[in-house]
Amino acid sequence: MKSPDSSGEQEIYSEFLEQEKVSNDGMELYFTFGIIADVQYADKADSYNFTRTRKRYYRQSLHLLQSAIEEWNKEAKVPSFVLQLGDVIDGINVQLQASDVSLQRVLNEVGKSKAAFHHVWGNHEFYNFSRNYLTSSQLNSKHLEDQQDSVSKTRHKCVSDDSDSEEYYAYHFCPFESFRFLMVDCYDLSIIGRKPSSKKYQDSMKILKEKNPNTDLNSPEGLLENQFVQFNGGFSKEQLEWVNGVLTFSDENHEKVVIFGHLPIHPDSTDTVCLAWNYAEMLSLLQSHTCAVCYIAGHDHDGGYCLDSHGIHHITLQGIIETPSGRHAFGTVQVYEGSMILKGRGSVSNRVMHYRKQ
Ligand SMILES: Nc1ccn([C@@H]2O[C@H](COP(=O)(O)OP(=O)(O)OC[C@H](O)CO)[C@@H](O)[C@H]2O)c(=O)n1
C-alpha cells in the first residue's frame, strides 16, 4: 500500500522550511542533483494507459523535459548531475518506427543541460532497443563512473561489448567526498532485454511462470505477489553480491549512499504491481548497511514515498508522461552534512531526508 502524499505533508514542509532556515544560517550546501522519471516521449497524440485510468501526454513530455533542464540550468547552484530514472522514450515508438528519431530528440534536449545525465534503463528502453544497442548508445552513462576508485575495481561486473553478455548495467560514482551514488539494474533478471538463448532469460522465464500462471504474463490478475509481471524484472545473485561489496566499502569509509534504479523496492512507496520481482532481497541488503540513505525509483507514474523501519527514505518519482501541460514533476536534491533536502516541483513533494546513525 502506498503512503498518501498528503499524510504528514504539513509537518514535513515545516521541517523543510526549518531546515532551509538552518541552511541560510550557515549550513554548507555541498552539492545538488536533479531527478526526473518516465519521460516516455513519443510523437503521438495523447492517450490512456493500459487500464485506461491515466492519460499519457506523449508530446508534452519532451517540453517538460526541456523546461526541467532550463530550470536546473538557471539554479543558483547548478546541479552537479541529473539522475534520469528510466523509460526516457515510450515503447509505442517501435510501432511508429521512430525509436531512433525519438531518442535523438530526447538526447538533443539532454545535450542542453549543464549537468551530466546518468541514464537508468527501464522497461521502455528494452521495448525499443537491445542491450547491445543501449550499451553502445548515449544512454550508456557508465563512462561517468569512478575510474580511480579502488572499490570500482573489485567485483565490478558491468555491460561489455560482448553480444552474448549476460552482465548488468550498474555502476557507482563519488561526486563529493563521502557521498556515493549507486545505480542498480532492475532488469538484470527479466524476459525483456535478455536474449531468449541466454541463461538469464531462461532462468527469468522459469521464475515468472512459477509466480504468474496467467496466459498474459503482463497481467497481475489473481497473483499473490503481483510484481511478477513481464514489465518488471529483478536482481541476479551476482549483482546483489556486487552491491553488498560496494556498500561494505562505503560503511567502512563512513560514506552516505544514494541508490537508484527504475523499479521501487519498498511496498509502501508504490503500487505493488510496480515493485522489482525480488525487491525484498535488495531491501534487506540496503537495510543491513547504515551508509544507505535513500533509494530513488521511477516506473509508478503516481509516485510515492516512505521512510522504512531502518531509516531509509524511498522515493518513487511521479512520471513526466502522465503530467499534463501547466503541471510538472521533477526535483532538485540539496545535499548537506546532516541531511538531503528534496525540493520538488509540481506533483513532487518537498522532503527532508535525515541520514541514519552510522
Ligand atoms: N495489466 C497490464 C498492464 C500492462 N500491460 C502491458 O505491459 C506493457 C507495459 O505497460 P505500461 O503501462 O505501458 O508500462 P509503464 O512502464 O509505462 O508503466 C508501469 C506502470 O503501469 C505505471 O503505473 C505495455 O505493453 C502494456 O500494454 C498489460 O498487458 N497488462
The ligand as a Gaussian input file, in Angstrom:
#p B3LYP/6-31G(d) Opt

LIG

0 1
 N       -2.268000      -5.150000     -16.844000
 C       -1.385000      -4.859000     -17.850000
 C       -0.551000      -3.750000     -17.772000
 C        0.307000      -3.500000     -18.820000
 N        0.310000      -4.297000     -19.908000
 C        1.239000      -4.039000     -20.996000
 O        2.529000      -4.037000     -20.440000
 C        3.346000      -3.095000     -21.071000
 C        3.841000      -2.085000     -20.070000
 O        2.743000      -1.357000     -19.540000
 P        2.824000       0.179000     -19.349000
 O        1.686000       0.631000     -18.504000
 O        2.998000       0.834000     -20.668000
 O        4.172000       0.270000     -18.515000
 P        4.803000       1.544000     -17.884000
 O        6.215000       1.192000     -17.592000
 O        4.554000       2.737000     -18.739000
 O        4.023000       1.768000     -16.532000
 C        4.184000       0.924000     -15.448000
 C        3.025000       1.084000     -14.540000
 O        1.869000       0.563000     -15.177000
 C        2.795000       2.541000     -14.226000
 O        1.930000       2.750000     -13.153000
 C        2.507000      -2.445000     -22.174000
 O        2.778000      -3.107000     -23.379000
 C        1.095000      -2.695000     -21.689000
 O        0.186000      -2.713000     -22.729000
 C       -0.532000      -5.399000     -19.961000
 O       -0.513000      -6.115000     -20.955000
 N       -1.368000      -5.670000     -18.930000

